[in-house]
């Protein structure tokens, strides 16, 4: 037998041939509809018969169905070891398609192997429905009639079988697990009269208990599998850590071997340790200095803000005199006295009357419709009595020579104005308190967010200007850093190319880097320890040799980079017209795509015209 790739070659060829045939058929249909539509247009057919977008959903649906069918064919050939292609599978009879569905259910372990042609259709339908229930399949939302779904499954309709197959292949692991658990967790269907038998009742209780034990065992199994996966991951992590530890040990051994050759290494190590400690202390001190500077800046800003507040307060009381202050206090006292003596008692009486009315309403029993009619009659009588008294009073005023009438009207107008002013003052006072409360809440939130210092006015402008300047500096430095990174990337790539050309270069560079690091570290340690001049003089030949090698390598790299640039320059000149050609081809491709889209829309129009 050939390999799997050799077996799949005929299938791929068949699929390719069928795709070509389908495209030729579509082209023929397009030409036919084009000719038909041209004839209709010559006859003066209305352009309303050709909507441009009516068939777009149809083509989209056909494309989606083709993709689903391709997925089903590929997975079906893998699962059942068949050789279906898109054409042969789509041309299956309903009975054969139902047999394929049953075989797929059997492959997943949902039902036993049966032959649809020899089995009773109703029994086959029952088995298929039972298998769908085991794998927990839910039909599409547009299927509302279960009876129609069952009848369609009996007839083996494609619109029902294909979605089931696609769903099962897309959820392979879920279907396998559901089919496996359904064997043990779906209870048996026993008639009610059988449960009345004592023997069956005890067996049923034992059956349910065994089912619960299986649930616990399966849950423990899944947990153990999960823990096993975690254990493997931990083992891999431990192996990686052990490998890293071994690499670090080897590096330490190499460094120790180089360090053993250095005289007075104990003294130098102590000096290096002291230098490290002092550097850490220096870092902590610098951090403390920064914190103190920030605190000093905050205190300075708070002091400046308080100075400004003090200056504003002094300016506010600069023109104030005892007479002006006394007048303002008297006016405020009069307003408060009016509020306390007239406004508040009236409001208090009004609130008490409202409370009394509400209490009476609460104490009253449930009011019927007759009670409501009686209350309405009383209200009408009181309104008529009030109207009569008003008319009598107006008649008395009209008959008498009332010289105090205008003054009474003016007094009433003043009283109404005073009442309106008091209402407005009360309303504005409430609004002022609400605004002050919101201001305090916002200030508290702002203080919790940004800290104690709140910038205002000139301080805020100065802070914004400083931030803008720092932002410009940051952008400039970021651009410089990007350029440096690009140059480093180029040099790294050049170094890798040189290493690939000369393998011995990598070993030389690593040895020289280690020697240089040891010599530089020991030189810094001796300088920090103070009194290591002889050691520095003894290490100077090593350092000089390392610097010489490094300079030689740098010169070699520079020459290699120069040669590479010389080689790249003509290539870049040759590449420029090719890039221009690529841009032209892209523009041409875009224009052809647009033309193709217009042609597709025309095909849709003509197809609809033919159907019309």
Secondary structure as GFF3:
##gff-version 3
##sequence-region A 1 612
A	DSSP	alpha_helix	4	42	.	.	.	ID=ss1
A	DSSP	three_ten_helix	47	49	.	.	.	ID=ss2
A	DSSP	alpha_helix	56	80	.	.	.	ID=ss3
A	DSSP	alpha_helix	86	90	.	.	.	ID=ss4
A	DSSP	alpha_helix	94	108	.	.	.	ID=ss5
A	DSSP	alpha_helix	121	134	.	.	.	ID=ss6
A	DSSP	alpha_helix	146	155	.	.	.	ID=ss7
A	DSSP	alpha_helix	158	170	.	.	.	ID=ss8
A	DSSP	alpha_helix	172	185	.	.	.	ID=ss9
A	DSSP	alpha_helix	192	195	.	.	.	ID=ss10
A	DSSP	alpha_helix	198	260	.	.	.	ID=ss11
A	DSSP	alpha_helix	265	316	.	.	.	ID=ss12
A	DSSP	alpha_helix	322	338	.	.	.	ID=ss13
A	DSSP	pi_helix	339	343	.	.	.	ID=ss14
A	DSSP	alpha_helix	344	363	.	.	.	ID=ss15
A	DSSP	alpha_helix	369	399	.	.	.	ID=ss16
A	DSSP	alpha_helix	405	450	.	.	.	ID=ss17
A	DSSP	alpha_helix	457	501	.	.	.	ID=ss18
A	DSSP	alpha_helix	504	529	.	.	.	ID=ss19
A	DSSP	alpha_helix	533	611	.	.	.	ID=ss20
###
